[in-house]
Amino acid sequence: MNYIKFTDIAQLIARLASSNTVYVPYTHDNKYFLSSWNGKEAESESFLFNPFRTALPFLKALFFQAKCVVAQYLPVSDTVEASEKQRIVFGVKACDLLGKKVLDTIFLKGEYVDPLYSDNSENTVIISGDCTEALENCFCTVVGLQPHPEEEYDLNMSPINGGYIFESGSEKGEKIIKDHLDLFTEATKEHINHRNQQRTKLNKIVERQNQNYKTAESRQRIIEENINAPIWHDVSKTCVECNGCNYVCPTCYCFLLYDQKHDDGNERMKVWDSCFHAGYARMAGGITPRLHLVDRFKNHYYHKFDSFVKNYGFEACSGCGRCIETCMGQIDKREVLKNIEKYVELK
Amino acid sequence: MAGIMENIFAPVFLPLEDVITETPTIKTFVTCPDPPIHFRAGQFMQLTVPGVGEAPFTPSSSPYEPERLEITVLKAGTVTDALHKLKPGDIVGLRGPFGKGYPLEKFYKKEILVVGGGVGLAPLRALLLALFHDIDKVERVSIKYGAKNPEELVYYKFFDEWAKYKKVDMTITIDTPHPGWEGNVGLVTELLKVLDINLNNSYSVVCGPEVMLKFVTLSLLNAKFTPKQIYLSMNRNMSCGMGICGRCNVGPYYLCKDGPDMNYDLIKDFPGVLG
């Protein structure tokens, strides 16, 4: 593990930005977003570390764009474009990395590889960071994560007094440290102790704010046993099908393919889709397998907490809480699950 | 199995060799892929109409003649409307084959009850041709087929040929009375009320519109078929074909990857299986 002083981080980023596109956090309206590092201001501008996740699932959007061309045909063209420059992304949190793990499982590790996702993924270096504050909707500890990254990163940074500890998680990450070794020193035991104390402290905070949402049964079992229970009508009654929860979710990966004419040829587009939408999965002739909202609502939970576990061995929810933050019907996933579990008890 | 595509989303393009009008609403589109596309009966292809989009269809021709791929299509939506306007020589795209297809090996030494409704006979034709190819291996093939009216009986011209096989019998019906029609009248479920099949040694395979799948399944259960003996062709709106885009899931299964022909026992407890 290596240590870098606060005062040197801007220089590291400026160096990285000379041959890469570097995305760094910025703040607006008490929320965090990512944007590319502006080289001109590099010397005057200091790096801003985001203490909690960004408002939107930026990492997902980088690998699996909201809308992209996946094929061009008649005439056939090879230009399924990935960005040329390597991208380095700061500001990623443990919840975003679980999102990446879900997407990798789907787009890289199945029977077929999505070529554009694969290019985007290979072409990106992820520099994640520990969370040092929790948002009121954060519930990563409920779904078995910690508020600091434990896997899926290339480099992880933990802010401590005076600087950051950098821990590498891949060869890509290791190379960045090696190439800029003059900016780093070896992290001391003291540094690491400090980091670990901070981690424990935040972990407790997240656990404490979620203590009422602990379920006795596993979420998979809660859903499996109640998939046809009438309680779903109650928990879904304020949903207005805005699809917002799907679009801000770092693990949602459903997509729609459609074709359109472009210049003299044709192109096939891939866009994010939403399972809450009434037209989702509609067939020719107008038949929809999940006609009622409650069926689509149920399917969303069933997929994240039951069928994904059956198929891939882990839950497709990172506890980032973005779906809670965005929901205009004030639906809270934690409460939904708790209410369904309570329903079991009443039965 | 990586299919025929280099890029999983990009189809391979080829001209239509022939377009056969089957009924007023159904046409068969013939292509001669080179190299041939090898598929199992029941596996499906994504067929692209350039600039319009793609839709999933199960080939209706014999899997033993992959050099001539036939796809029979009902005019029912955006892609199929555009497809029905195409002529021989026009270009279409293909991705696939996808899915598992029918478990043919399980059908050997069994009596197979094949129940079709409307254009649902198209995927079943590939199955029938595969079964006829190895007719010695099966005990019996009993076909029950229904369509709206005599004009909409797809593959009518082949029925005599099929019924010539010793082990094959075929009964057809039309939904409502029609001038000049002297055969059975009533929904295909009517044909299931009196079955002379050996229940202990049989499987049934059903393909048709969603509502027909529902009532045929209920009829079969009523006739004492067990859920394990029923295969449903759940040809829904599969899109990616790889079990990832999310639109064709039934419980933990993706119809495109695990089907589209599903054993009813596997899916019967999940919501939204039968309309």
HADDOCK unambig.tbl for C-alpha pairs under 7 A between the chains (distance, minus, plus):
assign (segid A and resid 70 and name CA) (segid B and resid 9 and name CA) 6.32 0.50 0.50
assign (segid A and resid 71 and name CA) (segid B and resid 9 and name CA) 6.25 0.50 0.50
assign (segid A and resid 71 and name CA) (segid B and resid 10 and name CA) 5.31 0.50 0.50
assign (segid A and resid 106 and name CA) (segid B and resid 244 and name CA) 6.23 0.50 0.50
assign (segid A and resid 112 and name CA) (segid B and resid 2 and name CA) 6.91 0.50 0.50
assign (segid A and resid 114 and name CA) (segid B and resid 8 and name CA) 6.81 0.50 0.50
assign (segid A and resid 115 and name CA) (segid B and resid 7 and name CA) 6.74 0.50 0.50
assign (segid A and resid 254 and name CA) (segid B and resid 245 and name CA) 4.59 0.50 0.50
assign (segid A and resid 254 and name CA) (segid B and resid 246 and name CA) 5.04 0.50 0.50
assign (segid A and resid 255 and name CA) (segid B and resid 245 and name CA) 4.96 0.50 0.50
assign (segid A and resid 256 and name CA) (segid B and resid 245 and name CA) 6.84 0.50 0.50
assign (segid A and resid 257 and name CA) (segid B and resid 239 and name CA) 6.99 0.50 0.50
assign (segid A and resid 258 and name CA) (segid B and resid 53 and name CA) 5.75 0.50 0.50
assign (segid A and resid 259 and name CA) (segid B and resid 51 and name CA) 5.57 0.50 0.50
assign (segid A and resid 259 and name CA) (segid B and resid 52 and name CA) 5.67 0.50 0.50
assign (segid A and resid 259 and name CA) (segid B and resid 53 and name CA) 4.75 0.50 0.50
assign (segid A and resid 260 and name CA) (segid B and resid 51 and name CA) 5.07 0.50 0.50
assign (segid A and resid 260 and name CA) (segid B and resid 52 and name CA) 6.41 0.50 0.50
assign (segid A and resid 261 and name CA) (segid B and resid 51 and name CA) 5.22 0.50 0.50
assign (segid A and resid 266 and name CA) (segid B and resid 50 and name CA) 6.89 0.50 0.50
assign (segid A and resid 266 and name CA) (segid B and resid 51 and name CA) 5.32 0.50 0.50
assign (segid A and resid 280 and name CA) (segid B and resid 247 and name CA) 6.75 0.50 0.50
assign (segid A and resid 281 and name CA) (segid B and resid 237 and name CA) 5.94 0.50 0.50
assign (segid A and resid 281 and name CA) (segid B and resid 247 and name CA) 4.89 0.50 0.50
assign (segid A and resid 281 and name CA) (segid B and resid 248 and name CA) 6.67 0.50 0.50
assign (segid A and resid 282 and name CA) (segid B and resid 237 and name CA) 6.74 0.50 0.50
assign (segid A and resid 283 and name CA) (segid B and resid 236 and name CA) 6.48 0.50 0.50
assign (segid A and resid 283 and name CA) (segid B and resid 237 and name CA) 5.26 0.50 0.50
assign (segid A and resid 284 and name CA) (segid B and resid 76 and name CA) 5.67 0.50 0.50
assign (segid A and resid 284 and name CA) (segid B and resid 77 and name CA) 5.08 0.50 0.50
assign (segid A and resid 285 and name CA) (segid B and resid 76 and name CA) 5.88 0.50 0.50
assign (segid A and resid 285 and name CA) (segid B and resid 77 and name CA) 6.63 0.50 0.50
assign (segid A and resid 289 and name CA) (segid B and resid 272 and name CA) 5.72 0.50 0.50
assign (segid A and resid 289 and name CA) (segid B and resid 275 and name CA) 6.16 0.50 0.50
assign (segid A and resid 290 and name CA) (segid B and resid 272 and name CA) 6.15 0.50 0.50
assign (segid A and resid 307 and name CA) (segid B and resid 251 and name CA) 6.71 0.50 0.50
assign (segid A and resid 307 and name CA) (segid B and resid 252 and name CA) 4.58 0.50 0.50
assign (segid A and resid 310 and name CA) (segid B and resid 252 and name CA) 6.97 0.50 0.50
assign (segid A and resid 311 and name CA) (segid B and resid 252 and name CA) 6.96 0.50 0.50
